[in-house]
């Protein structure tokens, strides 16, 4: 089990959390904000719900990892992943979901929740805004109802509105290792990526037994490029095939193209594929899902194309099955990826861009359009069972008047 930095401050953090109704917890990537903290808070019978800005497949991987980690240590609270709205939560349970599912469930379960954790609070969204403002409304306006404590967690600055929150920042205490950030410049060919990695593997900086993370937008393409670069001779040269066959194990074959015997691992299922990760130095090819997932020990270098593949959405913000868009990541997402090294050793983050290009990236994911309400946003909130006036302090009157002006509604 990886030693998570929150564990060294655990009693202090728990005491701090229980002392405030609204708290911002700043802690480094991989410190245990979304794995260790919820389960420890649920110990003793509390109901904890952690809402994540992530796809359900990523949340499922995090849940499986958390269950496995705590099962190795004996008793642990019940840890569940819900994908549909619910109307009841049980004491002593940690519930993981997307933000949308919590927003849809909140009206029914708020009186039975003890603690709500809004993960990745550097990402603003309508669902995140709905959760924060609905809990604030119940606390400030409806005095006869029980309301949960609210924790916003992030490794970066918080984008969600957070006026009146107390802040606990553990990042300075966790910075025991250094990360050397380097820039390649403009990426002209896909093969430039494998060339840079090959040069690093052949350099004096290479340490046997350490792993590399390669963040890409297409794991299949770059997995093939790396295998062609490091293992091509095994398949293309019959003499090498005979040598490999005589050794009875491909992983022990030393290719002329791969003198350091570096392994290639393409991640398509986090829990399944990472289970095969051994002590051999491995280039782990992964998409954006590992940016906010589990921590991998002994990562010495992060290679980052600064790109991601995202689900295409309709105008109603529903996913279009099988449709994806490719885009550049934000600076905060890049810093999350950088934080996958420097956890258990000094590390290097190699970005395939110029420093000038990186500086022009967006700081954070674009907020849900803005703080002003619109018809689609209000319709979504109503479908959740939430009054839009709870989420939006101002602007509803102006929106209704604008709808009347263009003839969509009539005012009495």
C-alpha positions in Angstrom: 0.0 0.0 0.0 1.3 3.5 -0.9 2.0 5.7 2.0 -0.4 8.7 1.5 0.6 12.0 2.9 -2.8 12.7 4.6 -2.1 9.7 6.9 0.8 11.6 8.6 -1.6 14.4 9.5 -4.7 12.3 9.9 -5.8 13.0 13.5 -5.2 16.8 12.9 -7.2 16.7 9.7 -10.1 14.8 11.3 -10.2 17.2 14.2 -10.1 20.2 11.9 -12.9 18.8 9.7 -15.2 18.1 12.6 -14.7 21.6 13.9 -16.1 23.4 10.9 -19.3 23.1 8.9 -17.6 24.4 5.7 -14.0 23.6 4.9 -11.6 23.7 2.0 -8.9 21.0 2.2 -5.9 21.7 0.0 -3.7 18.6 -0.5 -1.3 17.4 -3.2 -2.3 15.0 -6.0 -2.3 11.4 -4.8 -2.4 12.3 -1.1 -5.5 10.4 -0.3 -8.2 13.1 -0.5 -10.6 10.8 -2.4 -9.5 7.4 -1.0 -8.3 7.6 2.6 -10.2 10.6 3.9 -13.8 9.6 3.2 -13.4 6.1 4.7 -11.7 7.5 7.9 -14.5 10.1 8.3 -17.1 7.4 8.0 -15.5 5.3 10.7 -17.8 5.5 13.8 -21.1 5.4 11.9 -21.1 8.6 9.9 -22.6 8.8 6.4 -20.2 10.3 3.9 -20.8 11.1 0.3 -18.0 12.1 -2.1 -19.1 13.6 -5.4 -16.5 13.6 -8.1 -16.1 15.4 -11.5 -15.1 12.2 -13.3 -16.6 9.6 -15.5 -18.2 6.6 -13.8 -15.5 4.2 -15.1 -12.9 6.3 -13.2 -15.0 6.4 -10.0 -15.4 2.7 -10.2 -11.6 2.2 -10.4 -11.2 4.5 -7.4 -13.8 2.6 -5.4 -12.2 -0.8 -6.2 -8.8 0.5 -5.2 -10.2 2.0 -1.9 -12.0 -1.3 -1.0 -8.8 -3.3 -1.6 -6.6 -0.9 0.4 -8.9 -0.9 3.4 -9.6 -4.7 3.3 -5.9 -5.3 3.7 -6.1 -3.3 7.0 -9.0 -5.1 8.5 -12.4 -3.6 9.2 -13.6 -0.7 7.1 -16.9 1.1 6.4 -19.1 0.0 3.6 -17.9 1.6 0.3 -20.4 1.9 -2.5 -20.6 3.5 -6.0 -24.1 4.7 -7.0 -24.9 5.5 -10.7 -28.6 6.4 -10.2 -30.3 8.9 -7.8 -31.1 7.4 -4.4 -33.5 8.4 -1.6 -31.7 6.9 1.4 -28.2 6.6 2.7 -27.1 4.4 5.6 -24.9 5.3 8.5 -21.3 4.1 8.3 -21.3 4.2 4.5 -19.1 6.0 2.1 -21.0 6.7 -1.2 -19.1 7.7 -4.3 -20.9 9.2 -7.3 -20.7 11.9 -10.0 -21.7 15.4 -9.0 -24.9 15.0 -11.0 -26.1 12.0 -9.1 -25.6 13.8 -5.7 -27.4 16.9 -7.0 -30.3 14.7 -8.2 -30.4 12.9 -4.8 -29.7 15.8 -2.5 -33.3 16.9 -1.9 -34.3 13.5 -0.6 -31.2 12.6 1.5 -29.8 15.8 2.9 -31.2 15.2 6.4 -29.5 11.8 6.6 -26.0 12.9 5.4 -23.3 13.7 7.8 -20.5 14.8 5.5 -20.4 15.8 1.8 -17.0 15.9 0.0 -16.9 17.8 -3.3 -13.8 16.5 -5.0 -11.8 18.4 -7.6 -13.2 21.8 -6.4 -10.9 23.5 -8.9 -13.5 22.5 -11.5 -16.6 24.7 -11.6 -19.9 23.2 -12.9 -23.6 23.7 -12.5 -23.9 20.5 -10.5 -21.1 21.6 -8.1 -22.8 25.0 -7.7 -26.1 23.3 -7.0 -24.6 21.1 -4.3 -22.8 24.0 -2.5 -25.7 26.4 -2.6 -28.4 23.9 -1.7 -26.5 22.9 1.4 -25.9 26.6 2.2 -29.7 27.2 1.8 -30.6 24.4 4.2 -28.1 25.6 6.7 -29.0 29.3 6.6 -32.7 29.3 5.8 -34.3 26.1 7.0 -33.2 26.0 10.6 -35.3 22.9 11.6 -33.5 20.5 9.3 -30.2 18.7 9.8 -27.6 19.6 7.2 -24.2 17.9 6.4 -20.7 19.3 6.8 -19.3 20.3 3.4 -15.7 19.8 2.4 -14.2 21.1 -0.9 -11.0 19.2 -1.8 -8.4 20.3 -4.4 -4.7 20.2 -5.1 -5.1 23.6 -6.8 -7.0 26.8 -6.3 -10.8 26.4 -5.8 -13.1 27.6 -8.6 -16.4 26.8 -7.0 -17.9 29.7 -5.0 -16.5 29.3 -1.4 -17.2 32.4 0.6 -17.2 31.8 4.3 -15.2 28.5 4.1 -12.3 27.8 6.5 -9.1 26.6 4.8 -6.7 23.8 5.7 -3.7 23.7 3.3 -1.4 20.7 3.7 0.6 21.2 0.5 3.7 22.7 2.0 4.0 19.9 4.5 3.8 17.3 1.8 6.5 18.7 -0.6 9.3 16.4 0.3 10.5 15.8 -3.2 11.3 18.0 -6.2 9.9 17.8 -9.7 12.0 19.1 -12.6 9.6 20.4 -15.3 11.0 20.3 -18.9 9.6 21.5 -22.2 10.3 19.7 -25.5 9.0 22.4 -27.9 6.5 21.9 -30.8 5.7 18.3 -31.4 6.2 17.8 -35.2 5.8 14.1 -35.5 4.3 11.3 -33.3 7.7 9.6 -33.4 9.2 12.5 -31.5 7.5 11.1 -28.4 9.2 7.7 -28.7 12.5 9.3 -29.6 12.5 11.4 -26.4 11.6 8.4 -24.3 14.3 6.3 -25.9 16.9 9.0 -25.2 15.9 9.2 -21.6 16.0 5.4 -21.2 19.5 5.4 -22.6 20.7 8.3 -20.5 22.4 8.3 -17.1 19.2 9.6 -15.5 17.5 6.3 -16.1 17.0 4.3 -12.9 16.1 0.6 -13.2 12.9 -0.3 -11.4 11.3 3.1 -11.8 8.3 3.7 -13.9 7.3 6.3 -16.5 3.8 7.7 -17.2 2.9 8.8 -20.7 -0.3 10.8 -20.8 -1.8 10.8 -24.3 -5.1 11.3 -26.1 -4.9 7.9 -28.0 -3.5 5.0 -25.9 -3.8 2.5 -28.8 -1.7 4.6 -31.2 1.1 5.5 -28.8 1.1 2.0 -27.3 1.8 0.6 -30.8 4.5 3.3 -31.5 6.3 2.4 -28.3 6.1 -1.3 -29.0 7.4 -0.7 -32.5 10.3 1.3 -31.0 11.3 -0.9 -28.1 10.2 -4.4 -29.2 10.1 -4.3 -33.0 13.1 -6.7 -33.4 11.3 -9.5 -31.5 8.6 -9.8 -34.1 10.5 -8.7 -37.2 13.8 -10.7 -36.9 13.3 -14.5 -36.8 16.7 -14.9 -35.1 15.5 -12.8 -32.2 12.3 -14.8 -32.1 14.3 -18.0 -31.6 16.3 -16.4 -28.8 13.1 -15.2 -27.1 11.5 -18.7 -27.5 14.5 -20.4 -26.0 14.3 -18.1 -23.0 10.6 -19.2 -22.5 9.5 -15.7 -21.5 9.2 -12.7 -23.7 9.6 -10.3 -20.7 13.1 -11.6 -20.1 14.2 -11.1 -23.7 16.7 -8.3 -24.2 16.0 -6.6 -27.5 18.8 -4.7 -29.3 16.2 -1.9 -29.5 15.5 -2.1 -25.8 18.8 -2.8 -23.9 17.4 -1.7 -20.6 14.5 -4.2 -21.0 11.8 -1.6 -20.4 8.3 -3.0 -20.4 5.3 -1.3 -22.2 1.9 -1.3 -20.4 -1.2 0.3 -22.1 -3.9 1.1 -19.5 -7.5 0.4 -20.6 -8.8 -0.8 -17.3 -7.0 0.8 -14.3 -7.5 -2.0 -11.8 -7.0 -4.9 -14.1 -4.0 -3.6 -16.0 -2.1 -2.1 -13.1 -2.4 -5.4 -11.3 0.2 -6.7 -13.7 2.7 -3.9 -12.9 5.8 -5.5 -11.5 9.3 -4.4 -10.5 10.5 -4.1 -14.1 10.8 -0.5 -15.4 7.6 0.2 -17.3 6.3 2.9 -19.6 2.7 3.2 -18.6 0.6 4.6 -21.5 -2.6 6.2 -20.1 -5.3 8.7 -21.0 -6.6 11.5 -18.9 -8.4 9.1 -16.5 -5.3 8.5 -14.4 -4.9 12.3 -13.7 -7.2 12.0 -10.8 -7.2 8.3 -10.0 -5.0 6.2 -7.9 -1.3 6.8 -7.0 1.3 4.5 -8.6 4.6 4.2 -6.6 8.1 4.6 -8.1 7.1 6.9 -11.0 10.2 8.8 -11.9 9.1 10.6 -15.1 5.8 11.9 -16.4 5.7 12.5 -20.2 2.7 14.6 -21.1 1.3 15.5 -24.5 -1.1 18.0 -22.8 -4.0 16.4 -24.6 -7.1 14.5 -23.6 -10.1 12.7 -25.2 -13.5 13.7 -23.8 -17.0 12.4 -24.4 -18.9 14.6 -26.8 -22.1 16.1 -25.3 -25.4 17.3 -26.7 -26.7 20.8 -26.0 -28.4 19.3 -23.0 -25.0 18.2 -21.6 -25.8 14.5 -22.0 -23.0 12.2 -23.4 -23.3 11.1 -27.0 -22.5 7.4 -27.0 -19.3 6.5 -28.9 -18.5 10.1 -29.7 -15.3 11.8 -28.5 -13.6 15.1 -28.9 -9.9 15.7 -28.5 -8.7 18.9 -26.8 -5.8 20.4 -24.9 -5.9 20.1 -21.1 -5.8 23.1 -18.7 -2.9 24.1 -16.5 -4.6 22.7 -13.4 -5.0 19.3 -15.2 -1.3 19.5 -16.3 -0.3 20.1 -12.7 -2.4 17.1 -11.6 -0.5 14.9 -14.1 2.8 16.4 -13.0 1.9 15.4 -9.4 1.9 11.7 -10.4 5.7 11.8 -9.9 7.5 13.3 -6.9 5.3 11.3 -4.5 7.9 8.7 -3.3 11.0 10.1 -5.1 12.3 13.1 -7.0 10.8 13.3 -10.4 10.8 14.8 -13.9 7.8 16.1 -15.8 8.5 16.3 -19.6 5.9 18.4 -21.5 5.6 18.0 -25.2 5.1 21.7 -25.9 7.0 25.0 -25.6 6.9 27.0 -22.4 5.2 29.7 -24.3 2.4 27.4 -25.6 1.9 26.0 -22.1 1.5 29.5 -20.7 -1.3 30.1 -23.1 -3.4 27.2 -21.9 -6.5 27.9 -19.9 -5.8 28.0 -16.1 -8.9 26.0 -15.2 -11.7 24.2 -17.1 -14.2 26.7 -18.3 -16.9 27.3 -15.8 -20.5 26.3 -16.5 -21.4 29.2 -18.7 -21.3 31.8 -16.0 -23.0 32.8 -12.8 -26.1 34.0 -14.6 -29.0 31.5 -14.9 -30.3 30.4 -18.3 -33.3 28.3 -19.4 -31.5 25.0 -19.8 -29.7 25.3 -16.4 -33.0 26.1 -14.6 -34.7 23.2 -16.4 -31.9 20.8 -15.2 -32.2 22.1 -11.6 -36.0 21.6 -11.6 -35.5 18.1 -12.9 -33.2 17.5 -9.9 -36.0 18.6 -7.5 -34.1 21.8 -6.7 -35.6 25.3 -6.9 -33.3 27.4 -9.2 -33.6 30.3 -6.7 -31.6 28.2 -4.2 -28.7 28.0 -6.7 -28.9 31.4 -8.2 -28.9 34.4 -5.8 -29.6 36.9 -8.6 -30.5 37.0 -12.2 -33.7 34.9 -12.3 -35.9 37.9 -12.6 -33.8 39.3 -15.5 -34.0 35.9 -17.2 -37.8 35.7 -17.0 -38.1 39.2 -18.3 -35.8 38.4 -21.2 -37.9 35.3 -22.0 -41.0 37.5 -21.9 -39.4 40.1 -24.2 -38.8 37.5 -26.9 -42.3 36.0 -26.5 -41.4 32.6 -24.9 -43.4 33.3 -21.7 -46.2 35.7 -20.7 -46.1 37.8 -17.5 -49.2 38.4 -15.5 
